[in-house]
Amino acid sequence: QVQLVESGGGLVQPGESLRLSCAARGIITGIDSMGWYRQAPGNQRELVAEITSGGSTNYANSVKGRFTISRDNAKNTVNLQMNSLKPEDTAVYYCNAWVRTLQRSIRTTYWGQGTQVTVSS
């Protein structure tokens, strides 16, 4: 059984920063791609940023230059540093990971429970 545990969400004013963290826990032999998605009311869930096991990254155009994704393979964690936050960034942010357990030939996608990020005055 694998769980993704998220932390770091909260309420901030425009221009401020937040750092989200996600830790994968359970019987894990490897994690391939990890990423962050977000969903605001009335909108579809969208990719914010992703990072491969080798460190290659991909960002949504709306967050390029403001957000930075990183990971610690030894700790099975992924982080999202969010700077210069805007009201448009308000959403529930979900951690995602492709996880290999004891059967390494099988990859399974797991999702965190979501953490609320609110940017307002």
TIPANU-783173 format. One record per residue (C-alpha): residue number from 0; residue in three letters; x, y, z. Coordinates in steps of 0.25 Angstrom, whole numbers. Layout:
num NUM | residuo Ala | X X | Y Y | Z Z
...
//
This chain:
num 0 | residuo Gln | X 0 | Y 0 | Z 0
num 1 | residuo Val | X 5 | Y 14 | Z -4
num 2 | residuo Gln | X 1 | Y 27 | Z 1
num 3 | residuo Leu | X 5 | Y 41 | Z -4
num 4 | residuo Val | X 5 | Y 51 | Z 8
num 5 | residuo Glu | X 4 | Y 66 | Z 4
num 6 | residuo Ser | X 7 | Y 78 | Z 12
num 7 | residuo Gly | X 10 | Y 93 | Z 11
num 8 | residuo Gly | X -3 | Y 99 | Z 6
num 9 | residuo Gly | X -9 | Y 111 | Z 12
num 10 | residuo Leu | X -14 | Y 125 | Z 10
num 11 | residuo Val | X -5 | Y 136 | Z 5
num 12 | residuo Gln | X -6 | Y 150 | Z -1
num 13 | residuo Pro | X -2 | Y 152 | Z -16
num 14 | residuo Gly | X 13 | Y 153 | Z -18
num 15 | residuo Glu | X 16 | Y 144 | Z -6
num 16 | residuo Ser | X 22 | Y 130 | Z -7
num 17 | residuo Leu | X 18 | Y 116 | Z -2
num 18 | residuo Arg | X 26 | Y 102 | Z -3
num 19 | residuo Leu | X 18 | Y 89 | Z -5
num 20 | residuo Ser | X 24 | Y 76 | Z -1
num 21 | residuo Cys | X 19 | Y 62 | Z -4
num 22 | residuo Ala | X 25 | Y 49 | Z 2
num 23 | residuo Ala | X 22 | Y 35 | Z -4
num 24 | residuo Arg | X 21 | Y 25 | Z 7
num 25 | residuo Gly | X 19 | Y 10 | Z 7
num 26 | residuo Ile | X 27 | Y -2 | Z 0
num 27 | residuo Ile | X 34 | Y 5 | Z -11
num 28 | residuo Thr | X 45 | Y 0 | Z -20
num 29 | residuo Gly | X 45 | Y 12 | Z -30
num 30 | residuo Ile | X 38 | Y 25 | Z -34
num 31 | residuo Asp | X 38 | Y 29 | Z -48
num 32 | residuo Ser | X 31 | Y 42 | Z -51
num 33 | residuo Met | X 26 | Y 51 | Z -40
num 34 | residuo Gly | X 17 | Y 64 | Z -42
num 35 | residuo Trp | X 8 | Y 74 | Z -37
num 36 | residuo Tyr | X -6 | Y 76 | Z -43
num 37 | residuo Arg | X -17 | Y 87 | Z -39
num 38 | residuo Gln | X -32 | Y 89 | Z -40
num 39 | residuo Ala | X -40 | Y 101 | Z -37
num 40 | residuo Pro | X -55 | Y 101 | Z -36
num 41 | residuo Gly | X -61 | Y 101 | Z -50
num 42 | residuo Asn | X -48 | Y 97 | Z -57
num 43 | residuo Gln | X -42 | Y 84 | Z -61
num 44 | residuo Arg | X -30 | Y 78 | Z -54
num 45 | residuo Glu | X -17 | Y 83 | Z -60
num 46 | residuo Leu | X -2 | Y 79 | Z -60
num 47 | residuo Val | X 6 | Y 89 | Z -52
num 48 | residuo Ala | X 20 | Y 83 | Z -53
num 49 | residuo Glu | X 26 | Y 69 | Z -54
num 50 | residuo Ile | X 40 | Y 64 | Z -52
num 51 | residuo Thr | X 46 | Y 50 | Z -56
num 52 | residuo Ser | X 55 | Y 41 | Z -48
num 53 | residuo Gly | X 66 | Y 47 | Z -56
num 54 | residuo Gly | X 63 | Y 61 | Z -52
num 55 | residuo Ser | X 56 | Y 66 | Z -66
num 56 | residuo Thr | X 45 | Y 76 | Z -63
num 57 | residuo Asn | X 33 | Y 81 | Z -70
num 58 | residuo Tyr | X 24 | Y 93 | Z -66
num 59 | residuo Ala | X 11 | Y 99 | Z -70
num 60 | residuo Asn | X 13 | Y 112 | Z -77
num 61 | residuo Ser | X 5 | Y 120 | Z -67
num 62 | residuo Val | X 15 | Y 116 | Z -56
num 63 | residuo Lys | X 28 | Y 117 | Z -64
num 64 | residuo Gly | X 38 | Y 126 | Z -57
num 65 | residuo Arg | X 31 | Y 126 | Z -44
num 66 | residuo Phe | X 30 | Y 111 | Z -39
num 67 | residuo Thr | X 41 | Y 101 | Z -37
num 68 | residuo Ile | X 39 | Y 86 | Z -36
num 69 | residuo Ser | X 50 | Y 77 | Z -29
num 70 | residuo Arg | X 51 | Y 64 | Z -23
num 71 | residuo Asp | X 59 | Y 56 | Z -13
num 72 | residuo Asn | X 60 | Y 41 | Z -18
num 73 | residuo Ala | X 66 | Y 36 | Z -5
num 74 | residuo Lys | X 54 | Y 41 | Z 2
num 75 | residuo Asn | X 43 | Y 39 | Z -8
num 76 | residuo Thr | X 39 | Y 53 | Z -8
num 77 | residuo Val | X 35 | Y 64 | Z -18
num 78 | residuo Asn | X 34 | Y 79 | Z -15
num 79 | residuo Leu | X 28 | Y 91 | Z -22
num 80 | residuo Gln | X 34 | Y 104 | Z -19
num 81 | residuo Met | X 23 | Y 115 | Z -23
num 82 | residuo Asn | X 28 | Y 129 | Z -23
num 83 | residuo Ser | X 21 | Y 142 | Z -28
num 84 | residuo Leu | X 7 | Y 135 | Z -25
num 85 | residuo Lys | X -5 | Y 141 | Z -33
num 86 | residuo Pro | X -20 | Y 140 | Z -30
num 87 | residuo Glu | X -21 | Y 131 | Z -42
num 88 | residuo Asp | X -12 | Y 121 | Z -35
num 89 | residuo Thr | X -23 | Y 118 | Z -25
num 90 | residuo Ala | X -27 | Y 103 | Z -26
num 91 | residuo Val | X -26 | Y 90 | Z -19
num 92 | residuo Tyr | X -12 | Y 84 | Z -22
num 93 | residuo Tyr | X -10 | Y 69 | Z -24
num 94 | residuo Cys | X 3 | Y 62 | Z -23
num 95 | residuo Asn | X 4 | Y 50 | Z -34
num 96 | residuo Ala | X 15 | Y 39 | Z -35
num 97 | residuo Trp | X 17 | Y 27 | Z -43
num 98 | residuo Val | X 21 | Y 16 | Z -33
num 99 | residuo Arg | X 28 | Y 3 | Z -34
num 100 | residuo Thr | X 26 | Y -7 | Z -23
num 101 | residuo Leu | X 31 | Y -21 | Z -21
num 102 | residuo Gln | X 27 | Y -24 | Z -35
num 103 | residuo Arg | X 36 | Y -15 | Z -42
num 104 | residuo Ser | X 31 | Y -18 | Z -56
num 105 | residuo Ile | X 18 | Y -11 | Z -51
num 106 | residuo Arg | X 16 | Y 4 | Z -50
num 107 | residuo Thr | X 4 | Y 9 | Z -43
num 108 | residuo Thr | X -1 | Y 24 | Z -42
num 109 | residuo Tyr | X -4 | Y 30 | Z -28
num 110 | residuo Trp | X -10 | Y 43 | Z -24
num 111 | residuo Gly | X -9 | Y 51 | Z -12
num 112 | residuo Gln | X -22 | Y 56 | Z -4
num 113 | residuo Gly | X -20 | Y 70 | Z -9
num 114 | residuo Thr | X -16 | Y 83 | Z -2
num 115 | residuo Gln | X -23 | Y 96 | Z -3
num 116 | residuo Val | X -15 | Y 108 | Z -8
num 117 | residuo Thr | X -22 | Y 121 | Z -7
num 118 | residuo Val | X -16 | Y 134 | Z -12
num 119 | residuo Ser | X -24 | Y 147 | Z -8
num 120 | residuo Ser | X -24 | Y 160 | Z -1
//
